[in-house]
């Protein structure tokens, strides 16, 4: 296996035996250690196609092959990265290179959890999703200010850091996929669509309406930043409801659903529903730009309810020992002591009897009579 555990890629990145938790559908991913810095990185790979070259074999009966020359693709990806301003919410790409038929992008791998792992516990709450969306919009704003589109806004490309902030990656490998589709498709729009479909599959985030294959398309379209806003809308509905807004069983089913605007109900998005509906507008001009989305999210988060925190009872100044028997309040002078209701029946049973004085006097007289009788009998 190319780039297997223990192997060193590009003379710098040593692949570890631990693999990423979420795998990319379009190509391999490897965790590696940068031998120069000692930091852990993620290697995102893209398979280069093999081209048949009969003249290399020396025989008309056997066609030798070689991998596609990646020089032009690498130049395009490096130009995209160079034109993107740095941003704290944008995952940094250190290097792009090709080796053994694979194009690799080495990106930072901070202490964070992939968003798909968090979604295994269930959809996110609307306000938590809004917090993550605000970070993603900030990252997209940096890309758009550079005059480019990110092009690869997927759940798999979002990391949630230890402080709860979101980090968006995938720009380098997304640019490589688009460059490869153009390289293999050429100026033929239909062939370009076939190649792109084979690379990306049925992922609604990557297929804004303006990116769909169109009959008689003369050349591949340039979707622009509006396609990133479409992808954000798909991502939000996915994390809020647990499923995407369109059928993704096959590319054909996905394309038909997007063209007909046949999508799942967005009611499950809660307070984010108006924003999701605007982001998924078929007309790119009707989707809000990143600055408007950022302001909308800021206003929503300002109205978020405070999390419930149970009150903690303050401890007593001094420890007080409590007796194990029931407490009975001491009676004041001239007033009977109050009795607790649960003990009232027993208290009435212990009260003084009104015949007690008569019994005491009668007993004393009886003792006196017995004493006199005894004296008379003894004297006689």
Buried (B, 14 or more C-beta within 10 A) or exposed (E): EBBEBEBEBBEBBBBEEEEBEBEBEBBBBBBBBBEEEEEBBBBBBBBBEEEEEEEEEEEEEEEBEEBBEBEEBBEBBBEBBEEBEEBEBBBBBBBBBBBEBBBBBBBBBEEBEBBBEBBEEEBBEBBBBBBBBBBBBBBBBBBBBBEBBBBBBBBBBBBBBEEEBBBBBBBBBBBBBBBBBBBBBEEBBEBBBBBBBEBBBBBBBBBBBBBBBBEEBEEBBEBBBBBBBBBBBBBBBBBBBEEBBBBBEEBEBBBBBBEEEEBBEBEBBBEBBEBBBBBBBBEBEEBBBBEBBBEBBEEBEEEBEEEEEEEEEEEEEEEEEEEEEEEEEEEEEEEEEEBEEEEEEEBEEEEEEEEEEEEEEEEEEEEEEEEEEEEEEEEE
